[in-house]
Amino acid sequence: MKIERDGNGAWKVVDDSGATMAGNLTNAQAWRWFDQHDTHAADDENRRRRISTAVAER
């Protein structure tokens, strides 16, 4: 699973097949999801950058 933005800028949790797993997430929910589930980041720097982007958009 991963988290991504849809065409309207809303955060969505998407499974590996591309199916949406949940409705729109608030920015705070997205930040918590990144913190708890971010297994797709290649390294800590990439993870920090993604979280910083999510926080900046809150």
Distance bins in CASP14 RR format, pairs under 12 A and 6 or more apart:
PFRMAT RR
TARGET T0000
AUTHOR 0000-0000-0000
RMODE 2
METHOD distances of the structure
MODEL  1
1 12 0 0 0 0 0 1 0 0 0 0 0
1 13 1 0 0 1 0 0 0 0 0 0 0
1 14 1 0 0 1 0 0 0 0 0 0 0
1 15 1 0 1 0 0 0 0 0 0 0 0
1 16 1 0 0 1 0 0 0 0 0 0 0
1 17 0 0 0 0 0 1 0 0 0 0 0
1 18 0 0 0 0 1 0 0 0 0 0 0
1 19 0 0 0 0 1 0 0 0 0 0 0
1 20 0 0 0 0 0 1 0 0 0 0 0
1 21 1 0 0 1 0 0 0 0 0 0 0
1 22 0 0 0 0 1 0 0 0 0 0 0
1 33 0 0 0 0 1 0 0 0 0 0 0
1 34 0 0 0 0 0 1 0 0 0 0 0
1 36 0 0 0 0 0 1 0 0 0 0 0
1 37 1 0 0 1 0 0 0 0 0 0 0
1 38 0 0 0 0 0 1 0 0 0 0 0
1 39 0 0 0 0 1 0 0 0 0 0 0
1 40 0 0 0 0 1 0 0 0 0 0 0
2 11 0 0 0 0 0 1 0 0 0 0 0
2 12 0 0 0 0 1 0 0 0 0 0 0
2 13 1 0 0 1 0 0 0 0 0 0 0
2 14 1 0 1 0 0 0 0 0 0 0 0
2 15 0 0 0 0 1 0 0 0 0 0 0
2 16 1 0 0 1 0 0 0 0 0 0 0
2 17 0 0 0 0 0 1 0 0 0 0 0
2 18 0 0 0 0 1 0 0 0 0 0 0
2 19 0 0 0 0 0 1 0 0 0 0 0
2 20 0 0 0 0 0 1 0 0 0 0 0
2 21 0 0 0 0 1 0 0 0 0 0 0
2 30 0 0 0 0 0 1 0 0 0 0 0
2 33 0 0 0 0 1 0 0 0 0 0 0
2 34 0 0 0 0 0 1 0 0 0 0 0
2 37 0 0 0 0 1 0 0 0 0 0 0
2 38 0 0 0 0 1 0 0 0 0 0 0
2 39 0 0 0 0 1 0 0 0 0 0 0
2 40 1 0 1 0 0 0 0 0 0 0 0
2 41 0 0 0 0 0 1 0 0 0 0 0
2 50 0 0 0 0 0 1 0 0 0 0 0
3 9 0 0 0 0 0 1 0 0 0 0 0
3 10 0 0 0 0 0 1 0 0 0 0 0
3 11 1 0 0 1 0 0 0 0 0 0 0
3 12 1 0 0 1 0 0 0 0 0 0 0
3 13 1 0 1 0 0 0 0 0 0 0 0
3 14 1 0 0 1 0 0 0 0 0 0 0
3 15 0 0 0 0 0 1 0 0 0 0 0
3 20 0 0 0 0 0 1 0 0 0 0 0
3 21 0 0 0 0 1 0 0 0 0 0 0
3 22 0 0 0 0 1 0 0 0 0 0 0
3 23 0 0 0 0 0 1 0 0 0 0 0
3 24 0 0 0 0 0 1 0 0 0 0 0
3 25 1 0 0 1 0 0 0 0 0 0 0
3 27 0 0 0 0 0 1 0 0 0 0 0
3 29 0 0 0 0 1 0 0 0 0 0 0
3 30 1 0 1 0 0 0 0 0 0 0 0
3 31 0 0 0 0 1 0 0 0 0 0 0
3 32 0 0 0 0 0 1 0 0 0 0 0
3 33 1 0 1 0 0 0 0 0 0 0 0
3 34 1 0 0 1 0 0 0 0 0 0 0
3 35 0 0 0 0 0 1 0 0 0 0 0
3 36 0 0 0 0 0 1 0 0 0 0 0
3 37 1 0 0 1 0 0 0 0 0 0 0
3 38 1 0 0 1 0 0 0 0 0 0 0
3 39 0 0 0 0 0 1 0 0 0 0 0
3 40 0 0 0 0 1 0 0 0 0 0 0
3 41 0 0 0 0 0 1 0 0 0 0 0
3 50 0 0 0 0 1 0 0 0 0 0 0
3 51 0 0 0 0 0 1 0 0 0 0 0
3 53 0 0 0 0 0 1 0 0 0 0 0
3 54 0 0 0 0 1 0 0 0 0 0 0
4 10 0 0 0 0 1 0 0 0 0 0 0
4 11 1 0 0 1 0 0 0 0 0 0 0
4 12 1 0 0 1 0 0 0 0 0 0 0
4 13 0 0 0 0 1 0 0 0 0 0 0
4 14 1 0 1 0 0 0 0 0 0 0 0
4 15 0 0 0 0 0 1 0 0 0 0 0
4 18 0 0 0 0 1 0 0 0 0 0 0
4 20 0 0 0 0 1 0 0 0 0 0 0
4 21 0 0 0 0 0 1 0 0 0 0 0
4 22 0 0 0 0 0 1 0 0 0 0 0
4 24 0 0 0 0 0 1 0 0 0 0 0
4 25 0 0 0 0 0 1 0 0 0 0 0
4 30 0 0 0 0 1 0 0 0 0 0 0
4 33 0 0 0 0 0 1 0 0 0 0 0
4 34 0 0 0 0 0 1 0 0 0 0 0
4 38 0 0 0 0 0 1 0 0 0 0 0
4 40 0 0 0 0 1 0 0 0 0 0 0
4 50 0 0 0 0 0 1 0 0 0 0 0
4 54 0 0 0 0 0 1 0 0 0 0 0
5 11 1 0 0 1 0 0 0 0 0 0 0
5 12 1 0 0 1 0 0 0 0 0 0 0
5 13 0 0 0 0 0 1 0 0 0 0 0
5 14 0 0 0 0 0 1 0 0 0 0 0
5 24 0 0 0 0 0 1 0 0 0 0 0
5 25 0 0 0 0 0 1 0 0 0 0 0
5 27 0 0 0 0 0 1 0 0 0 0 0
5 30 0 0 0 0 1 0 0 0 0 0 0
5 50 0 0 0 0 0 1 0 0 0 0 0
5 53 0 0 0 0 0 1 0 0 0 0 0
5 54 0 0 0 0 1 0 0 0 0 0 0
5 57 0 0 0 0 1 0 0 0 0 0 0
6 12 1 0 1 0 0 0 0 0 0 0 0
6 13 0 0 0 0 0 1 0 0 0 0 0
6 14 0 0 0 0 1 0 0 0 0 0 0
6 18 0 0 0 0 0 1 0 0 0 0 0
6 20 0 0 0 0 1 0 0 0 0 0 0
6 22 0 0 0 0 0 1 0 0 0 0 0
6 23 0 0 0 0 1 0 0 0 0 0 0
6 24 0 0 0 0 1 0 0 0 0 0 0
6 25 0 0 0 0 0 1 0 0 0 0 0
6 30 0 0 0 0 0 1 0 0 0 0 0
7 24 0 0 0 0 0 1 0 0 0 0 0
8 24 0 0 0 0 1 0 0 0 0 0 0
9 24 0 0 0 0 1 0 0 0 0 0 0
9 25 0 0 0 0 0 1 0 0 0 0 0
9 27 0 0 0 0 0 1 0 0 0 0 0
9 30 0 0 0 0 0 1 0 0 0 0 0
9 54 0 0 0 0 0 1 0 0 0 0 0
9 57 0 0 0 0 1 0 0 0 0 0 0
10 20 0 0 0 0 0 1 0 0 0 0 0
10 22 0 0 0 0 0 1 0 0 0 0 0
10 23 0 0 0 0 1 0 0 0 0 0 0
10 24 1 0 1 0 0 0 0 0 0 0 0
10 25 1 0 0 1 0 0 0 0 0 0 0
10 26 0 0 0 0 1 0 0 0 0 0 0
10 27 0 0 0 0 1 0 0 0 0 0 0
10 29 0 0 0 0 0 1 0 0 0 0 0
10 30 0 0 0 0 1 0 0 0 0 0 0
10 57 0 0 0 0 0 1 0 0 0 0 0
11 20 0 0 0 0 0 1 0 0 0 0 0
11 21 0 0 0 0 0 1 0 0 0 0 0
11 22 0 0 0 0 1 0 0 0 0 0 0
11 23 0 0 0 0 1 0 0 0 0 0 0
11 24 1 0 0 1 0 0 0 0 0 0 0
11 25 1 0 1 0 0 0 0 0 0 0 0
11 26 1 0 0 1 0 0 0 0 0 0 0
11 27 1 0 0 1 0 0 0 0 0 0 0
11 28 0 0 0 0 0 1 0 0 0 0 0
11 29 1 0 0 1 0 0 0 0 0 0 0
11 30 1 1 0 0 0 0 0 0 0 0 0
11 31 0 0 0 0 1 0 0 0 0 0 0
11 32 0 0 0 0 0 1 0 0 0 0 0
11 33 1 0 0 1 0 0 0 0 0 0 0
11 34 0 0 0 0 1 0 0 0 0 0 0
11 50 0 0 0 0 0 1 0 0 0 0 0
11 53 0 0 0 0 0 1 0 0 0 0 0
11 54 1 0 0 1 0 0 0 0 0 0 0
11 57 0 0 0 0 1 0 0 0 0 0 0
11 58 0 0 0 0 0 1 0 0 0 0 0
12 18 0 0 0 0 1 0 0 0 0 0 0
12 19 0 0 0 0 0 1 0 0 0 0 0
12 20 1 0 1 0 0 0 0 0 0 0 0
12 21 1 0 0 1 0 0 0 0 0 0 0
12 22 1 0 0 1 0 0 0 0 0 0 0
12 23 1 0 0 1 0 0 0 0 0 0 0
12 24 1 0 0 1 0 0 0 0 0 0 0
12 25 1 0 0 1 0 0 0 0 0 0 0
12 26 0 0 0 0 0 1 0 0 0 0 0
12 29 0 0 0 0 0 1 0 0 0 0 0
12 30 0 0 0 0 1 0 0 0 0 0 0
12 33 0 0 0 0 0 1 0 0 0 0 0
13 19 0 0 0 0 1 0 0 0 0 0 0
13 20 1 0 0 1 0 0 0 0 0 0 0
13 21 1 0 1 0 0 0 0 0 0 0 0
13 22 1 0 1 0 0 0 0 0 0 0 0
13 23 1 0 0 1 0 0 0 0 0 0 0
13 24 0 0 0 0 1 0 0 0 0 0 0
13 25 1 0 0 1 0 0 0 0 0 0 0
13 29 0 0 0 0 1 0 0 0 0 0 0
13 30 0 0 0 0 1 0 0 0 0 0 0
13 32 0 0 0 0 0 1 0 0 0 0 0
13 33 1 0 0 1 0 0 0 0 0 0 0
13 34 0 0 0 0 0 1 0 0 0 0 0
13 36 0 0 0 0 0 1 0 0 0 0 0
13 37 0 0 0 0 1 0 0 0 0 0 0
13 38 0 0 0 0 0 1 0 0 0 0 0
14 20 1 0 1 0 0 0 0 0 0 0 0
14 21 1 0 0 1 0 0 0 0 0 0 0
14 22 0 0 0 0 1 0 0 0 0 0 0
14 23 0 0 0 0 0 1 0 0 0 0 0
14 25 0 0 0 0 0 1 0 0 0 0 0
14 33 0 0 0 0 0 1 0 0 0 0 0
14 37 0 0 0 0 0 1 0 0 0 0 0
14 40 0 0 0 0 0 1 0 0 0 0 0
15 21 1 0 1 0 0 0 0 0 0 0 0
15 22 0 0 0 0 0 1 0 0 0 0 0
15 37 0 0 0 0 0 1 0 0 0 0 0
16 39 0 0 0 0 0 1 0 0 0 0 0
16 40 0 0 0 0 0 1 0 0 0 0 0
21 33 0 0 0 0 0 1 0 0 0 0 0
21 37 0 0 0 0 0 1 0 0 0 0 0
22 29 0 0 0 0 1 0 0 0 0 0 0
22 30 0 0 0 0 0 1 0 0 0 0 0
22 33 0 0 0 0 1 0 0 0 0 0 0
22 37 0 0 0 0 0 1 0 0 0 0 0
23 29 0 0 0 0 1 0 0 0 0 0 0
23 30 0 0 0 0 0 1 0 0 0 0 0
23 33 0 0 0 0 0 1 0 0 0 0 0
24 30 0 0 0 0 1 0 0 0 0 0 0
25 31 0 0 0 0 1 0 0 0 0 0 0
25 32 0 0 0 0 1 0 0 0 0 0 0
25 33 1 0 0 1 0 0 0 0 0 0 0
25 34 0 0 0 0 0 1 0 0 0 0 0
25 37 0 0 0 0 0 1 0 0 0 0 0
25 54 0 0 0 0 1 0 0 0 0 0 0
25 57 0 0 0 0 0 1 0 0 0 0 0
25 58 0 0 0 0 0 1 0 0 0 0 0
26 32 0 0 0 0 1 0 0 0 0 0 0
26 33 0 0 0 0 0 1 0 0 0 0 0
26 54 0 0 0 0 0 1 0 0 0 0 0
26 57 0 0 0 0 0 1 0 0 0 0 0
26 58 0 0 0 0 1 0 0 0 0 0 0
27 33 0 0 0 0 0 1 0 0 0 0 0
27 34 0 0 0 0 0 1 0 0 0 0 0
27 51 0 0 0 0 0 1 0 0 0 0 0
27 53 0 0 0 0 0 1 0 0 0 0 0
27 54 1 0 0 1 0 0 0 0 0 0 0
27 55 1 0 0 1 0 0 0 0 0 0 0
27 56 0 0 0 0 1 0 0 0 0 0 0
27 57 1 0 1 0 0 0 0 0 0 0 0
27 58 1 1 0 0 0 0 0 0 0 0 0
28 34 0 0 0 0 0 1 0 0 0 0 0
28 35 0 0 0 0 0 1 0 0 0 0 0
28 54 0 0 0 0 1 0 0 0 0 0 0
28 55 0 0 0 0 1 0 0 0 0 0 0
28 57 0 0 0 0 0 1 0 0 0 0 0
28 58 1 0 0 1 0 0 0 0 0 0 0
29 35 0 0 0 0 0 1 0 0 0 0 0
29 36 0 0 0 0 0 1 0 0 0 0 0
29 37 0 0 0 0 0 1 0 0 0 0 0
29 54 0 0 0 0 1 0 0 0 0 0 0
29 58 0 0 0 0 0 1 0 0 0 0 0
30 36 0 0 0 0 0 1 0 0 0 0 0
30 37 0 0 0 0 0 1 0 0 0 0 0
30 38 0 0 0 0 0 1 0 0 0 0 0
30 50 0 0 0 0 1 0 0 0 0 0 0
30 51 0 0 0 0 1 0 0 0 0 0 0
30 53 0 0 0 0 1 0 0 0 0 0 0
30 54 1 0 1 0 0 0 0 0 0 0 0
30 55 0 0 0 0 1 0 0 0 0 0 0
30 56 0 0 0 0 0 1 0 0 0 0 0
30 57 0 0 0 0 1 0 0 0 0 0 0
30 58 0 0 0 0 1 0 0 0 0 0 0
31 37 0 0 0 0 0 1 0 0 0 0 0
31 38 0 0 0 0 0 1 0 0 0 0 0
31 50 0 0 0 0 1 0 0 0 0 0 0
31 51 1 0 0 1 0 0 0 0 0 0 0
31 52 0 0 0 0 1 0 0 0 0 0 0
31 53 0 0 0 0 1 0 0 0 0 0 0
31 54 1 0 1 0 0 0 0 0 0 0 0
31 55 1 0 1 0 0 0 0 0 0 0 0
31 56 0 0 0 0 0 1 0 0 0 0 0
31 57 0 0 0 0 1 0 0 0 0 0 0
31 58 1 0 0 1 0 0 0 0 0 0 0
32 38 0 0 0 0 0 1 0 0 0 0 0
32 51 0 0 0 0 0 1 0 0 0 0 0
32 54 0 0 0 0 1 0 0 0 0 0 0
32 55 0 0 0 0 0 1 0 0 0 0 0
32 58 0 0 0 0 0 1 0 0 0 0 0
33 39 0 0 0 0 0 1 0 0 0 0 0
33 40 0 0 0 0 0 1 0 0 0 0 0
33 50 0 0 0 0 0 1 0 0 0 0 0
33 51 0 0 0 0 0 1 0 0 0 0 0
33 54 0 0 0 0 1 0 0 0 0 0 0
34 40 0 0 0 0 1 0 0 0 0 0 0
34 41 0 0 0 0 1 0 0 0 0 0 0
34 46 0 0 0 0 0 1 0 0 0 0 0
34 47 1 0 0 1 0 0 0 0 0 0 0
34 48 0 0 0 0 0 1 0 0 0 0 0
34 49 0 0 0 0 0 1 0 0 0 0 0
34 50 1 0 0 1 0 0 0 0 0 0 0
34 51 1 0 1 0 0 0 0 0 0 0 0
34 52 0 0 0 0 0 1 0 0 0 0 0
34 53 0 0 0 0 1 0 0 0 0 0 0
34 54 1 0 1 0 0 0 0 0 0 0 0
34 55 0 0 0 0 1 0 0 0 0 0 0
34 57 0 0 0 0 0 1 0 0 0 0 0
34 58 0 0 0 0 0 1 0 0 0 0 0
35 41 0 0 0 0 0 1 0 0 0 0 0
35 47 0 0 0 0 1 0 0 0 0 0 0
35 48 0 0 0 0 0 1 0 0 0 0 0
35 50 0 0 0 0 0 1 0 0 0 0 0
35 51 1 0 0 1 0 0 0 0 0 0 0
35 54 0 0 0 0 1 0 0 0 0 0 0
35 55 0 0 0 0 0 1 0 0 0 0 0
36 47 0 0 0 0 0 1 0 0 0 0 0
36 51 0 0 0 0 0 1 0 0 0 0 0
37 47 0 0 0 0 0 1 0 0 0 0 0
37 50 0 0 0 0 0 1 0 0 0 0 0
37 51 0 0 0 0 0 1 0 0 0 0 0
38 44 0 0 0 0 0 1 0 0 0 0 0
38 46 0 0 0 0 1 0 0 0 0 0 0
38 47 1 0 1 0 0 0 0 0 0 0 0
38 48 0 0 0 0 0 1 0 0 0 0 0
38 49 0 0 0 0 0 1 0 0 0 0 0
38 50 1 0 0 1 0 0 0 0 0 0 0
38 51 1 0 0 1 0 0 0 0 0 0 0
38 54 0 0 0 0 1 0 0 0 0 0 0
39 46 0 0 0 0 0 1 0 0 0 0 0
39 47 0 0 0 0 1 0 0 0 0 0 0
39 50 0 0 0 0 0 1 0 0 0 0 0
40 46 0 0 0 0 1 0 0 0 0 0 0
40 47 0 0 0 0 1 0 0 0 0 0 0
40 50 0 0 0 0 1 0 0 0 0 0 0
41 47 1 1 0 0 0 0 0 0 0 0 0
41 48 0 0 0 0 1 0 0 0 0 0 0
41 49 0 0 0 0 1 0 0 0 0 0 0
41 50 1 0 0 1 0 0 0 0 0 0 0
41 51 0 0 0 0 1 0 0 0 0 0 0
42 48 0 0 0 0 0 1 0 0 0 0 0
42 49 0 0 0 0 0 1 0 0 0 0 0
42 50 0 0 0 0 0 1 0 0 0 0 0
43 49 0 0 0 0 1 0 0 0 0 0 0
43 50 0 0 0 0 0 1 0 0 0 0 0
44 50 0 0 0 0 0 1 0 0 0 0 0
44 51 0 0 0 0 0 1 0 0 0 0 0
45 51 0 0 0 0 0 1 0 0 0 0 0
45 52 0 0 0 0 0 1 0 0 0 0 0
46 52 0 0 0 0 0 1 0 0 0 0 0
46 53 0 0 0 0 0 1 0 0 0 0 0
47 53 0 0 0 0 0 1 0 0 0 0 0
47 54 0 0 0 0 0 1 0 0 0 0 0
48 54 0 0 0 0 0 1 0 0 0 0 0
48 55 0 0 0 0 0 1 0 0 0 0 0
49 55 0 0 0 0 0 1 0 0 0 0 0
49 56 0 0 0 0 0 1 0 0 0 0 0
50 56 0 0 0 0 0 1 0 0 0 0 0
50 57 0 0 0 0 0 1 0 0 0 0 0
51 57 0 0 0 0 0 1 0 0 0 0 0
51 58 0 0 0 0 0 1 0 0 0 0 0
52 58 0 0 0 0 0 1 0 0 0 0 0
END
